């Protein structure tokens, strides 16, 4: 289906970045991003949000940057500054 959509600059940048990273069109990247936001897959089955794996019986998110003490300090400094 053909559709014209106006994306905000930051969302367009995300779509372009994903398209380059996965070597696909921007249209395919936008489709992937929209599907990630849905709580179910196309066939109606519940799907987990994001990539996860089980570690010691607990679901763990895969692929995100680790949160370190330095990350927390930086965020607190930014929060204090605003």
DSSP file (Angstrom, degrees, kcal/mol; ACC not computed):
  #  RESIDUE AA STRUCTURE BP1 BP2  ACC     N-H-->O    O-->H-N    N-H-->O    O-->H-N    TCO  KAPPA ALPHA  PHI   PSI    X-CA   Y-CA   Z-CA
    1    1 A X              0   0    0      0, 0.0     2,-0.4     0, 0.0     0, 0.0   0.000 360.0 360.0 360.0 137.6    0.0    0.0    0.0
    2    2 A X        +     0   0    0      2,-0.0     2,-0.3     0, 0.0     0, 0.0  -0.800 360.0 161.7 -98.4 135.4    1.3    3.4   -0.9
    3    3 A X        -     0   0    0     -2,-0.4     2,-0.5     2,-0.0     0, 0.0  -0.986  32.5-136.5-153.3 139.0    1.0    6.2    1.7
    4    4 A X        +     0   0    0     -2,-0.3     2,-0.4     2,-0.0    -2,-0.0  -0.883  28.6 177.7 -99.7 127.9    2.7    9.6    2.2
    5    5 A X        -     0   0    0     -2,-0.5     2,-0.7     2,-0.0    -2,-0.0  -0.989  25.2-139.7-131.0 137.4    3.7   10.3    5.8
    6    6 A X        -     0   0    0     -2,-0.4     2,-0.3     6,-0.0    -2,-0.0  -0.878  24.6-163.4 -96.7 115.7    5.5   13.3    7.3
    7    7 A X        -     0   0    0     -2,-0.7     2,-0.1     2,-0.0    -2,-0.0  -0.749  22.8-113.3 -98.2 145.1    8.0   12.2    9.9
    8    8 A X    >>  -     0   0    0     -2,-0.3     4,-2.5     1,-0.1     3,-0.5  -0.445  38.3-106.0 -68.6 152.5    9.6   14.4   12.5
    9    9 A X  H 3> S+     0   0    0      1,-0.2     4,-2.2     2,-0.2     5,-0.1   0.837 118.5  50.3 -54.2 -39.7   13.3   14.8   11.9
   10   10 A X  H 3> S+     0   0    0      2,-0.2     4,-1.6     1,-0.2    -1,-0.2   0.885 112.3  47.0 -69.0 -36.5   14.4   12.6   14.8
   11   11 A X  H <> S+     0   0    0     -3,-0.5     4,-2.3     2,-0.2    -2,-0.2   0.885 111.0  52.0 -70.6 -38.1   12.1    9.8   13.7
   12   12 A X  H  X S+     0   0    0     -4,-2.5     4,-2.7     1,-0.2     5,-0.2   0.908 107.6  52.9 -61.6 -41.5   13.3   10.1   10.1
   13   13 A X  H  X S+     0   0    0     -4,-2.2     4,-2.4    -5,-0.2    -1,-0.2   0.883 108.4  50.3 -62.1 -38.7   16.8    9.8   11.4
   14   14 A X  H  X S+     0   0    0     -4,-1.6     4,-2.5     2,-0.2    -1,-0.2   0.931 111.7  47.9 -64.0 -45.2   16.0    6.6   13.3
   15   15 A X  H  X S+     0   0    0     -4,-2.3     4,-2.4     2,-0.2    -2,-0.2   0.911 113.3  47.3 -63.1 -43.0   14.3    5.1   10.1
   16   16 A X  H  X S+     0   0    0     -4,-2.7     4,-2.4     2,-0.2    -1,-0.2   0.913 111.8  51.1 -64.5 -42.7   17.3    6.0    7.9
   17   17 A X  H  X S+     0   0    0     -4,-2.4     4,-2.5    -5,-0.2    -2,-0.2   0.919 112.1  46.1 -61.6 -44.5   19.8    4.6   10.5
   18   18 A X  H  X S+     0   0    0     -4,-2.5     4,-2.6     2,-0.2    -1,-0.2   0.908 110.6  53.8 -64.9 -41.5   17.9    1.3   10.7
   19   19 A X  H  <>S+     0   0    0     -4,-2.4     5,-2.4     1,-0.2     4,-0.5   0.909 112.6  43.6 -60.0 -42.5   17.6    1.1    6.9
   20   20 A X  H ><5S+     0   0    0     -4,-2.4     3,-0.7     3,-0.2    -1,-0.2   0.921 114.1  50.2 -67.9 -43.2   21.4    1.6    6.6
   21   21 A X  H 3<5S+     0   0    0     -4,-2.5    -2,-0.2     1,-0.2    -1,-0.2   0.860 120.9  33.9 -64.6 -36.2   22.1   -0.9    9.4
   22   22 A X  T 3<5S-     0   0    0     -4,-2.6    -1,-0.2    -5,-0.2    -2,-0.2   0.315 106.7-123.1-103.8   7.7   19.9   -3.6    8.0
   23   23 A X  T < 5S+     0   0    0     -3,-0.7     2,-0.3    -4,-0.5    -3,-0.2   0.931  70.2 119.7  50.8  54.9   20.6   -2.8    4.3
   24   24 A X      < -     0   0    0     -5,-2.4    -1,-0.2    -6,-0.1    -2,-0.1  -0.836  68.5 -81.5-137.0 175.1   16.9   -2.2    3.5
   25   25 A X     >  -     0   0    0     -2,-0.3     4,-2.1     1,-0.1     5,-0.1  -0.313  37.9-114.1 -74.6 162.7   14.7    0.6    2.2
   26   26 A X  H  > S+     0   0    0      1,-0.2     4,-2.8     2,-0.2     5,-0.2   0.880 119.1  57.0 -63.6 -36.8   13.4    3.3    4.5
   27   27 A X  H  > S+     0   0    0      1,-0.2     4,-2.2     2,-0.2    -1,-0.2   0.927 107.7  46.1 -59.3 -45.8    9.9    1.9    3.9
   28   28 A X  H  > S+     0   0    0      2,-0.2     4,-2.3     1,-0.2    -1,-0.2   0.880 112.1  52.3 -64.8 -37.3   11.0   -1.5    5.1
   29   29 A X  H  X S+     0   0    0     -4,-2.1     4,-2.5     2,-0.2    -2,-0.2   0.919 108.8  49.1 -65.1 -43.3   12.6    0.1    8.1
   30   30 A X  H  X S+     0   0    0     -4,-2.8     4,-2.6     1,-0.2    -2,-0.2   0.909 110.2  52.1 -62.7 -41.2    9.5    2.1    9.0
   31   31 A X  H  X S+     0   0    0     -4,-2.2     4,-2.4     2,-0.2    -2,-0.2   0.925 110.3  48.3 -59.0 -44.7    7.5   -1.2    8.7
   32   32 A X  H  X S+     0   0    0     -4,-2.3     4,-2.1     1,-0.2    -2,-0.2   0.920 111.9  49.1 -62.0 -44.1    9.9   -2.9   11.1
   33   33 A X  H  X S+     0   0    0     -4,-2.5     4,-1.0     1,-0.2    -1,-0.2   0.900 111.4  49.1 -64.2 -40.7    9.7   -0.1   13.6
   34   34 A X  H >< S+     0   0    0     -4,-2.6     3,-0.6     1,-0.2     4,-0.5   0.914 110.1  51.2 -64.7 -41.8    5.9    0.0   13.5
   35   35 A X  H >< S+     0   0    0     -4,-2.4     3,-1.3     1,-0.2    -1,-0.2   0.870 103.3  59.2 -63.5 -35.9    5.7   -3.8   14.1
   36   36 A X  H 3< S+     0   0    0     -4,-2.1    -1,-0.2     1,-0.3    14,-0.2   0.816 102.5  55.0 -61.1 -28.9    8.1   -3.5   17.1
   37   37 A X  T << S+     0   0    0     -4,-1.0     2,-0.3    -3,-0.6    -1,-0.3   0.606  89.3  93.9 -81.0 -11.4    5.5   -1.2   18.6
   38   38 A X    <   -     0   0    0     -3,-1.3     9,-0.1    -4,-0.5    -3,-0.0  -0.621  69.9-143.3 -84.6 140.3    2.7   -3.7   18.3
   39   39 A X  S    S+     0   0    0     -2,-0.3     8,-1.7     7,-0.1     2,-0.3   0.661  85.0  43.0 -75.1 -14.2    1.9   -6.0   21.3
   40   40 A X  B    S-A   46   0A   0      6,-0.2     6,-0.2    -5,-0.1    -2,-0.1  -0.904  83.8-115.4-129.0 158.6    1.0   -8.9   18.9
   41   41 A X    >   -     0   0    0      4,-2.8     3,-2.0    -2,-0.3    -2,-0.0  -0.269  47.7 -88.5 -79.8 176.5    2.5  -10.3   15.7
   42   42 A X  T 3  S+     0   0    0      1,-0.3    -1,-0.1     2,-0.1    -2,-0.0   0.755 127.3  55.4 -59.4 -26.8    0.7  -10.2   12.4
   43   43 A X  T 3  S-     0   0    0      2,-0.1    -1,-0.3     1,-0.0     3,-0.1   0.332 120.5-105.0 -91.6   8.7   -1.1  -13.6   13.2
   44   44 A X  S <  S+     0   0    0     -3,-2.0     2,-0.2     1,-0.3    -2,-0.1   0.356  75.5 136.2  90.2  -7.0   -2.5  -12.3   16.5
   45   45 A X        -     0   0    0      1,-0.1    -4,-2.8    -5,-0.1    -1,-0.3  -0.520  63.2-106.5 -76.4 142.8   -0.1  -14.2   18.8
   46   46 A X  B     -A   40   0A   0     -6,-0.2     2,-0.4    -2,-0.2    -6,-0.2  -0.443  41.1-166.1 -63.1 136.2    1.4  -12.3   21.7
   47   47 A X        -     0   0    0     -8,-1.7     2,-0.1    -2,-0.1     3,-0.0  -0.964  23.8-105.4-127.6 146.8    5.0  -11.5   21.1
   48   48 A X        -     0   0    0     -2,-0.4     2,-0.5     1,-0.1     4,-0.1  -0.399  36.6-113.9 -67.8 145.5    7.6  -10.3   23.5
   49   49 A X  S    S-     0   0    0     -2,-0.1    -1,-0.1     2,-0.1   -12,-0.1  -0.684  79.8 -15.1 -79.2 126.3    8.6   -6.6   23.2
   50   50 A X  S    S-     0   0    0     -2,-0.5     2,-0.5   -14,-0.2    -2,-0.0  -0.121 106.4 -46.1  73.8-175.4   12.2   -6.3   22.0
   51   51 A X        +     0   0    0     11,-0.4    11,-2.7     2,-0.0     2,-0.3  -0.811  67.1 169.7 -95.1 130.2   14.8   -9.1   22.0
   52   52 A X  E     -B   61   0B   0     -2,-0.5     2,-0.3     9,-0.2     9,-0.2  -0.912  16.9-170.7-134.5 162.0   14.9  -11.1   25.1
   53   53 A X  E     -B   60   0B   0      7,-2.0     7,-3.4    -2,-0.3     2,-0.5  -0.962  30.3-107.9-144.8 162.3   16.6  -14.3   26.4
   54   54 A X  E     +B   59   0B   0     -2,-0.3     2,-0.4     5,-0.2     5,-0.2  -0.802  32.5 178.6 -95.9 130.2   16.2  -16.3   29.5
   55   55 A X  E >  S-B   58   0B   0      3,-2.9     3,-1.7    -2,-0.5    -2,-0.0  -0.968  75.6 -18.3-133.1 116.9   19.0  -16.3   32.1
   56   56 A X  T 3  S-     0   0    0     -2,-0.4     3,-0.1     1,-0.3    -1,-0.1   0.856 128.8 -53.5  54.2  37.1   18.6  -18.2   35.3
   57   57 A X  T 3  S+     0   0    0      1,-0.2     2,-0.4     0, 0.0    -1,-0.3   0.466 118.0 110.0  82.2   1.5   14.9  -18.3   34.6
   58   58 A X  E <  S-B   55   0B   0     -3,-1.7    -3,-2.9     2,-0.0     2,-0.4  -0.916  72.4-118.9-114.2 135.9   14.6  -14.6   34.2
   59   59 A X  E     -B   54   0B   0     -2,-0.4     2,-0.4    -5,-0.2    -5,-0.2  -0.581  34.2-168.1 -71.5 127.7   13.8  -12.7   31.0
   60   60 A X  E     -B   53   0B   0     -7,-3.4    -7,-2.0    -2,-0.4     2,-0.2  -0.969  22.1-119.7-121.9 133.0   16.8  -10.5   30.1
   61   61 A X  E     -B   52   0B   0     -2,-0.4     2,-0.4    -9,-0.2    -9,-0.2  -0.490  30.3-147.2 -69.3 137.2   16.7   -7.8   27.5
   62   62 A X        +     0   0    0    -11,-2.7   -11,-0.4    -2,-0.2     3,-0.1  -0.877  66.8  19.8-110.3 138.6   19.4   -8.4   24.8
   63   63 A X  S    S+     0   0    0     -2,-0.4    -1,-0.1     1,-0.3     2,-0.1   0.244  82.4 123.0  98.9 -13.4   21.3   -5.7   22.9
   64   64 A X  S    S-     0   0    0      1,-0.1    -1,-0.3    -3,-0.1     2,-0.2  -0.455  70.4 -98.8 -79.8 156.4   20.9   -2.6   25.0
   65   65 A X        -     0   0    0     -2,-0.1    -1,-0.1     1,-0.1     2,-0.0  -0.502  45.8-105.6 -70.3 140.6   23.9   -0.8   26.4
   66   66 A X        -     0   0    0     -2,-0.2     2,-0.7     1,-0.1    -1,-0.1  -0.365  27.1-123.7 -67.0 147.0   24.7   -1.7   30.0
   67   67 A X        -     0   0    0     -3,-0.1     2,-0.2     4,-0.1    -1,-0.1  -0.841  37.4-176.6 -93.6 116.3   23.8    0.9   32.6
   68   68 A X     >  -     0   0    0     -2,-0.7     4,-2.0     1,-0.1     5,-0.2  -0.562  42.9-103.3-107.4 171.1   26.9    1.8   34.6
   69   69 A X  H  > S+     0   0    0      1,-0.2     4,-2.5     2,-0.2     5,-0.2   0.876 124.1  55.0 -60.3 -37.1   27.5    4.0   37.6
   70   70 A X  H  > S+     0   0    0      2,-0.2     4,-2.5     1,-0.2    -1,-0.2   0.897 105.1  52.5 -63.6 -40.5   28.9    6.6   35.1
   71   71 A X  H  > S+     0   0    0      1,-0.2     4,-2.3     2,-0.2    -2,-0.2   0.929 110.9  47.1 -59.4 -45.9   25.7    6.5   33.1
   72   72 A X  H  X S+     0   0    0     -4,-2.0     4,-2.6     1,-0.2    -2,-0.2   0.911 111.2  50.9 -64.3 -43.1   23.7    7.2   36.3
   73   73 A X  H  X S+     0   0    0     -4,-2.5     4,-2.4     1,-0.2    -1,-0.2   0.922 110.7  49.2 -59.5 -44.4   26.0   10.0   37.4
   74   74 A X  H  X S+     0   0    0     -4,-2.5     4,-2.3     2,-0.2    -2,-0.2   0.921 112.1  47.6 -62.3 -44.4   25.7   11.6   33.9
   75   75 A X  H  X S+     0   0    0     -4,-2.3     4,-2.4     1,-0.2    -1,-0.2   0.903 111.8  50.2 -64.5 -41.2   21.9   11.4   34.0
   76   76 A X  H  X S+     0   0    0     -4,-2.6     4,-2.6     2,-0.2    -1,-0.2   0.899 110.3  50.2 -64.0 -39.8   21.7   12.8   37.5
   77   77 A X  H  X S+     0   0    0     -4,-2.4     4,-1.9     2,-0.2    -2,-0.2   0.910 111.6  48.0 -64.0 -41.9   24.0   15.7   36.5
   78   78 A X  H  X S+     0   0    0     -4,-2.3     4,-1.0     2,-0.2    -2,-0.2   0.900 112.7  49.3 -63.7 -40.3   21.8   16.4   33.5
   79   79 A X  H  < S+     0   0    0     -4,-2.4     3,-0.4     1,-0.2    -2,-0.2   0.901 111.0  49.1 -66.1 -41.8   18.7   16.3   35.7
   80   80 A X  H  < S+     0   0    0     -4,-2.6    -1,-0.2     1,-0.2    -2,-0.2   0.846 107.5  56.1 -65.8 -33.5   20.2   18.6   38.3
   81   81 A X  H  <        0   0    0     -4,-1.9    -1,-0.2     1,-0.2    -2,-0.2   0.755 360.0 360.0 -71.5 -23.9   21.2   21.1   35.5
   82   82 A X     <        0   0    0     -4,-1.0    -1,-0.2    -3,-0.4    -2,-0.2   0.468 360.0 360.0 -95.3 360.0   17.6   21.4   34.3
